[in-house]
Every structure is written in structure tokens, then in C-alpha cells.
Amino acid sequence: QKQDAESLRHAFKKFDPINVNSIDILEIDEVLKQYEFKFPPHIVKKKIMQYCQEKKLRKIDFLNVCQIFLNLKNEERLLQEQEEIEYIDAFVALGGNQDKSGFVNKDKIIEIIKKEFDLTIDIEDLIEKSINSQELNFQDFCQIFENAGEEIKSKISLLSGYSKQKSSTSLGEKGFQVKYKDFEIWFDKMEGKI
């Protein structure tokens, strides 16, 4: 944290050469540019502007720049915690344990992803290239999704809710199955997207 404060101070000084302890709010994103937040740059800029509007700031001092930095870091930490919770939920839904111990079967992951989510990528090839073992521990399981790109990574929260009971619904004595990909199509029609 001390190192972050020192590098923030150094970046701030570049925009405050005469030591008035304030910079223009449009310069804040330049001060924070050196940090690679998990958020895209336009989201960082939006959060900066939101903070400045709430505080009714036209110029900003170093303490407020530090507060913005801390807010962004806290939001980033919460986002990472949420991602980990989704990974744990998905791992447990596929047979792993809540404490991240145990294993999930590689073929089961492939089957569920292909059947339920109808992905356009070759999930089998991707998983085979990533992991040689048939049984995946928590770290290997997460690594597959981290390396797979946004299309499959975005499905982890859906996979976290997966279970046989959740993927099909029965009404009365006659049961029927609703696959997630079919639900997505129906939902898009209801929203007028297709």
C-alpha cells in the first residue's frame, strides 16, 4: 500500500507541477493509467466521474485521488471474490467439494457445456490442450475457464447453477426438459432481440 501511495503521489505531481495540491478531474484517469484495473478504461473513467459528481468536485486533491484509487481497488477485490465464489459453486455442482478439494470429471464438464450451453467453440479441443488428466482439481478447473476466453468464461456463473434438478423441470406427472440454450432463445424473443 505504501508503494501504491508513493507511485500515486509521483503520478499526481506530474499534473501538479507548482504544488497547489489539485489537478483537473479530467487528468485523474491519466494519474491512474499506470495501474491495470480489471475494469475496462471506460468503466474506470465512468467511476471517476461518478465519484467527482457525487462530491461536486471540479478540481481534485491528492487525498481524493487516493480515495478513488482505493474505491477502484475495493471494487476489483469484490469482483475477484465474486468470480471465485462462482468458480467454487460450479466446481461443487460438478462433483468437487466446497473447500476446493476433490475433483471433477473432464468428460462431465465437456458434456454439460456442449449440451446445455451450445457453445460455438470446440470445448473438447480446448480442454484437451489445457489438461491431460481426466480428473481436474479446483486449480485446473479454474485454469480451463481462465484460458478459454470470454465466451466460455461468461458461462461459469451459469455452470455454477447447474445441477440435474435445475436443468430440467417437471410439471405434474409428465416431465419435460428445458435446456439453457433453448431458454436463451425464448428469452431473446421475449426481449425482442430476435
Phi, psi and omega in degrees: 000321179296321179295320177298317180297319180293318179290327174296315180300316180298314179294321179298317182299330178299329181260358178231064187293336181258015174056049174269359180058038172203148176227166177290144182297336179288347180268351183298317181296332175290322177296320184272356184303328183293341180266134179263094177281159178289344181276148173296155183306323181292330177287320177301313180299319179298317180293323177297311182296322179298315178300313182295323178292317179298322181271356181056049182261136172254325173240159184225137179268175185296321180298320178291325175297317177298320180295318177299315178302312180297320178300315179296318179296319179295317177297322178296317179297317178298321178297317178295320178296318179296318177300317181295321178299317179296319177297316180297315179301316179294318179299316179293317180299335181261006174119353178280181181255153182301329181274014178074009175271174180087187184219158171238151183277129182300318181296325179295319178298313181300314181299312183294316181296317180291316185286313187276324190250351174048053181286150181273349179272159178276090185296323180299312181298317180299313181291319180299322179291327184281316190227131179273330185285150177282328180257130183249130172279178184300316182297315179296319179302311179296320183299323178303312183287326177294323182276347191278344183097174188292327183301313181277326180298325180292343181273353184298322180292327176290320179294329180295334178269001184286135165199163182299324181290327183278336184277344177226149181235137177244139178242125180060216181275338179264123180260159173214158180251139174242112178279150182301318182298325177291322177298318178301317180297313179300315181297317178298323177295318180295326180279353181079018181280336176225000000 
